[in-house]
Amino acid sequence: MHGVGGSAASVYRVSRTRTERLVNLVICLLSTRRFLTAAQIAATVPGYEHDPDDARDHEAFQRKFERDKAELRELGVPLETGTASAFDAEPGYRIAHREYALPDILLEPDEAAAVGIAARLWQHAGLAAAASSGLAKLRAAGVDVDPQATLGLEPMVTVDPAFAPLTAAARDRREVGFDYRVPDRDAPSRRRLQPWGVVCWRGRWYVVGHDQDREATRCFRLSRVVGAVRVTGAPGAYEPPANVDLISHVARWSGPVERTGRATVLAAPGRAAGLRRWAVEVTAGPDGDRLVLPYADPDGLAGHLVGYGPDVRVLDPPEVREAVIQRLKEIAVRHDELAVSGGAR
């Protein structure tokens, strides 16, 4: 099993490295309207680093670059070859914006929501930082960069802390353990799971997999995972069922959303328009407007309320107020961790 797991991990690393390199190549060629030579691309795009004076090293780069160009063309990327001027002896490359850009697309609300969910993954794929690094190198090399070319590549959308380790475990087929809090119990319980995948349903993230203690399929809401997710198994330790529909399983498990709870919040004058449309009762007051909001889950409502910042303050009930405080503490911790890591660099 050790040999198999090591091989699977190696294949994954190779695949991810190539994917990142191709994405960075596309970003590089989209970010300039001039033709870039292979040497300029090698000096800009992560993954093409080599010694041009070493014949074998340079030949390996050329083979890699030729494979990548062929793959982009197979994927339908309109890669153009040409020169910046009549005096250039070496050809360059760029992506034709007019052919690469999509026409106007009209999305239904549920389709737009799906696109938004997919966009969140950029923050966790490790590609946005590399893209920014590549653009910085282009500017340093004196290449005009189109600031509109990569808008939207790094959305600042956060998900539950358990998202990254659980998606990684599902991808690598590794068993995990975590503490899970159920609303009607005071203390969290330990769960052991073979995760099959992580999906979003009605604005909440869930992991679906095989519960090893109960010997049955189970799904868990990520916002109820307490503490860190611990990876306990080797890569490739299990195989999920073929053609499993994770969304359907979560939908059956969660059932219909019944907003039987009522929360009262204080909104600053003229602020929180979205909450005002949602409210079932609005009462004006000298210090702000009191809004009565229906809700089904305090954690879900808290995640929505924190987005309004200081414009909204929870008055009642205590479970919603405590959930908001907990969310704000988690945001503060993540902010401090990012500040420390940024200072370390």
C-alpha positions in Angstrom: 0.0 0.0 0.0 2.9 2.4 0.7 4.2 2.0 -2.8 0.8 2.6 -4.4 0.1 5.7 -2.2 3.5 7.2 -3.0 2.9 6.7 -6.7 -0.5 8.3 -6.5 0.9 11.3 -4.6 3.7 11.7 -7.2 1.2 11.6 -10.1 -1.0 14.2 -8.3 2.0 16.5 -7.8 3.0 16.3 -11.4 -0.5 16.9 -12.6 -1.0 19.9 -10.3 2.4 21.4 -11.3 1.5 21.1 -15.0 -1.9 22.6 -14.5 -0.5 25.6 -12.6 2.1 26.1 -15.3 -0.6 26.1 -18.1 -2.8 28.5 -16.1 0.1 30.8 -15.5 1.0 30.6 -19.2 -2.5 31.6 -20.2 -2.5 34.5 -17.7 0.8 35.7 -19.0 -0.2 35.7 -22.7 -3.6 37.3 -21.9 -1.9 40.1 -19.9 -0.1 41.6 -22.8 -1.0 42.6 -26.3 2.5 42.2 -27.7 4.1 38.9 -28.8 6.3 37.4 -26.1 9.3 35.3 -27.1 10.0 31.9 -25.6 12.8 33.4 -23.6 10.6 36.1 -22.2 8.0 33.5 -21.3 10.6 31.3 -19.6 11.7 34.3 -17.5 8.1 35.1 -16.5 6.1 32.0 -16.1 6.7 29.7 -13.0 7.6 26.2 -14.1 9.8 27.2 -17.0 12.9 28.1 -15.0 16.1 26.8 -16.7 19.6 27.6 -17.6 19.6 28.8 -21.3 23.4 28.3 -21.5 23.0 24.6 -20.6 22.1 22.8 -23.9 20.3 19.9 -22.2 18.4 22.1 -19.8 17.4 24.4 -22.7 16.3 21.5 -24.8 14.2 20.2 -22.0 12.5 23.6 -21.7 11.8 23.7 -25.4 10.1 20.2 -25.3 8.0 21.2 -22.3 7.0 24.5 -24.0 6.0 22.7 -27.2 3.9 20.2 -25.3 2.2 23.1 -23.4 1.5 25.0 -26.6 0.0 21.9 -28.2 -2.2 21.3 -25.2 -3.5 24.8 -25.1 -4.5 24.6 -28.8 -6.2 21.3 -28.2 -8.2 23.0 -25.4 -9.3 25.6 -27.8 -7.1 28.5 -26.6 -6.4 30.8 -29.6 -2.6 30.9 -29.4 -1.1 33.2 -32.0 2.4 33.3 -33.4 4.0 36.4 -34.7 6.6 39.2 -34.2 6.3 42.5 -32.5 8.1 44.2 -35.4 9.7 43.5 -38.8 13.1 43.6 -37.2 12.4 40.7 -34.8 14.0 37.5 -35.9 12.5 35.3 -33.1 8.8 34.6 -33.2 6.6 35.4 -30.2 3.3 34.2 -28.8 0.1 35.8 -27.5 -3.6 34.9 -27.1 -6.1 36.6 -29.3 -8.4 38.5 -27.0 -11.2 38.8 -29.7 -11.3 35.0 -30.1 -10.7 34.1 -26.5 -13.3 36.3 -24.9 -16.8 34.8 -24.4 -19.9 36.5 -25.8 -22.4 37.9 -23.4 -23.9 35.1 -21.4 -27.3 35.3 -19.6 -27.4 33.1 -16.5 -30.4 32.1 -14.5 -30.1 32.8 -10.7 -29.2 29.2 -9.9 -26.6 29.1 -12.7 -25.0 32.3 -11.5 -24.9 30.9 -8.0 -23.0 27.8 -9.3 -20.5 30.0 -11.0 -20.0 32.0 -7.8 -19.3 28.8 -5.9 -16.8 27.6 -8.4 -15.0 31.0 -8.2 -14.4 30.4 -4.5 -12.0 27.6 -5.2 -9.5 30.0 -6.7 -8.7 31.1 -3.2 -7.8 27.5 -2.2 -6.2 26.2 -5.5 -2.9 28.0 -4.9 -3.1 29.6 -8.3 -4.0 33.2 -7.5 -0.8 33.9 -5.8 1.3 32.4 -8.6 -0.7 34.5 -11.1 0.0 37.7 -9.3 3.7 36.8 -9.1 3.8 36.2 -12.9 2.1 39.6 -13.6 4.7 41.3 -11.3 7.5 39.7 -13.3 5.9 40.9 -16.6 5.8 44.5 -15.3 9.4 44.3 -14.1 10.5 43.1 -17.5 8.9 46.2 -19.1 6.0 44.4 -20.6 2.7 46.3 -20.8 0.2 44.5 -18.7 -3.5 44.6 -19.3 -5.1 45.3 -15.8 -8.5 43.9 -16.9 -7.2 40.6 -18.2 -7.3 38.7 -14.9 -10.1 40.5 -13.0 -11.9 38.0 -10.8 -9.0 35.5 -10.4 -8.7 36.1 -6.7 -12.1 36.6 -5.1 -11.9 37.3 -1.4 -14.5 34.8 -0.4 -13.9 32.6 2.7 -15.3 29.2 3.5 -15.2 27.1 6.6 -11.8 26.2 8.0 -12.5 22.5 7.4 -13.0 23.1 3.6 -9.4 22.8 2.5 -8.3 19.7 4.5 -11.5 17.8 3.6 -11.3 18.6 -0.1 -7.7 17.5 -0.1 -8.5 14.3 1.7 -11.4 13.5 -0.7 -9.1 14.2 -3.6 -6.3 11.9 -2.3 -8.7 9.3 -0.9 -7.4 9.6 2.7 -9.4 8.8 5.8 -9.9 11.7 8.3 -11.0 12.2 11.9 -12.7 15.3 13.3 -14.9 16.5 16.2 -18.4 17.3 15.2 -21.0 19.4 17.1 -24.7 18.5 16.9 -27.2 21.3 17.9 -29.0 19.2 20.5 -25.9 18.0 22.2 -23.5 20.0 24.4 -20.2 18.3 23.6 -18.9 17.4 20.1 -18.4 13.8 19.2 -15.5 12.2 17.3 -16.2 11.1 13.7 -14.1 9.0 11.4 -14.8 9.4 7.8 -13.7 8.3 4.3 -14.7 11.5 2.4 -16.0 11.2 -1.1 -16.4 15.0 -1.8 -17.4 18.4 -0.5 -20.4 20.2 -2.0 -22.5 23.3 -1.4 -26.2 23.1 -0.7 -28.4 26.1 0.0 -25.4 28.2 0.9 -23.8 25.7 3.3 -20.8 23.4 2.7 -21.1 19.6 3.4 -18.7 16.7 3.2 -20.2 13.3 2.2 -18.6 10.0 2.7 -18.5 6.6 4.5 -18.8 6.9 8.3 -16.5 4.2 9.6 -18.0 3.9 13.0 -21.6 3.7 11.8 -20.7 1.7 8.6 -23.0 3.9 6.6 -23.1 6.9 4.2 -23.2 10.2 6.1 -22.9 13.9 5.4 -21.6 16.6 7.8 -22.0 20.3 7.7 -18.6 21.9 7.7 -19.6 24.8 10.0 -20.2 22.2 12.7 -16.7 20.7 12.5 -14.9 21.7 15.7 -11.1 22.2 15.7 -8.7 20.8 13.2 -9.4 18.0 10.7 -6.8 15.2 11.2 -5.7 13.0 8.3 -5.3 9.4 9.5 -5.1 7.3 6.4 -2.6 6.8 3.5 -3.4 8.1 0.0 -5.6 5.8 -2.1 -6.9 3.9 1.0 -10.4 3.6 -0.4 -12.5 4.1 -3.5 -15.8 6.0 -3.5 -18.9 4.5 -5.2 -19.1 5.1 -8.9 -21.4 7.9 -10.1 -22.4 8.9 -6.5 -24.6 12.0 -6.5 -23.4 14.0 -3.5 -25.9 16.9 -3.8 -28.9 14.5 -3.9 -27.6 12.8 -0.7 -27.2 16.1 1.1 -30.6 17.3 -0.1 -32.3 14.1 1.3 -30.4 14.4 4.6 -31.0 18.1 5.2 -34.7 18.1 4.3 -36.7 21.3 3.7 -35.5 24.5 5.4 -38.1 25.7 7.9 -37.4 29.2 9.1 -39.2 28.9 12.4 -36.7 31.0 14.4 -37.0 34.8 14.8 -33.9 37.1 15.3 -34.0 40.8 16.1 -31.2 42.9 14.9 -30.5 46.6 15.1 -29.6 48.1 11.7 -28.0 51.5 11.2 -30.2 54.1 9.5 -30.2 53.7 5.8 -27.9 50.6 5.9 -28.4 46.8 5.4 -30.8 47.0 2.5 -30.6 43.3 1.9 -31.7 42.5 5.5 -34.6 45.0 5.3 -36.0 43.2 2.2 -35.7 39.9 4.2 -37.2 41.2 7.4 -40.8 40.3 8.3 -41.1 43.3 10.6 -39.3 46.7 10.7 -39.6 49.1 13.6 -37.9 52.6 13.4 -36.1 53.8 16.4 -33.8 56.7 17.5 -30.7 54.6 17.5 -31.6 52.6 14.3 -34.2 50.3 12.9 -35.1 47.0 14.6 -35.5 44.2 12.0 -37.1 40.8 12.7 -35.5 38.1 10.6 -36.8 34.6 10.1 -34.1 31.9 10.3 -33.6 28.1 10.4 -30.1 27.8 11.7 -28.2 30.3 13.9 -24.8 29.5 12.3 -26.2 30.1 8.8 -27.8 33.4 9.9 -24.5 34.5 11.7 -22.5 33.9 8.5 -24.9 36.2 6.7 -24.9 38.9 9.3 -21.2 39.3 9.7 -21.0 40.5 6.2 -22.7 43.7 7.2 -20.0 44.5 9.7 -20.8 47.3 12.2 -24.0 48.3 10.4 -25.9 45.5 12.2 -26.0 44.4 15.8 -27.8 41.3 17.1 -30.2 42.0 20.0 -31.9 38.6 20.3 -31.8 35.6 20.6 -28.6 34.7 22.5 -27.8 31.7 20.2 -27.6 34.0 17.1 -25.6 36.6 19.0 -23.1 34.0 20.2 -22.8 32.5 16.7 -22.0 36.0 15.3 -19.4 36.5 18.0 -17.8 33.1 17.2 -17.7 34.0 13.5 -16.0 37.3 14.3 -13.4 35.6 16.5 -12.6 33.2 13.7 -12.2 36.0 11.2 -9.9 37.8 13.6 -7.7 34.7 14.1 -7.5 34.2 10.3 -6.6 37.9 9.9 -3.8 37.6 12.5 -2.4 34.4 10.8 -2.3 36.1 7.4 -0.6 39.2 9.0 2.1 36.9 10.6 2.7 34.9 7.4 2.9 38.1 5.4 5.4 39.6 7.8 7.5 36.4 7.7 7.8 36.7 3.9 
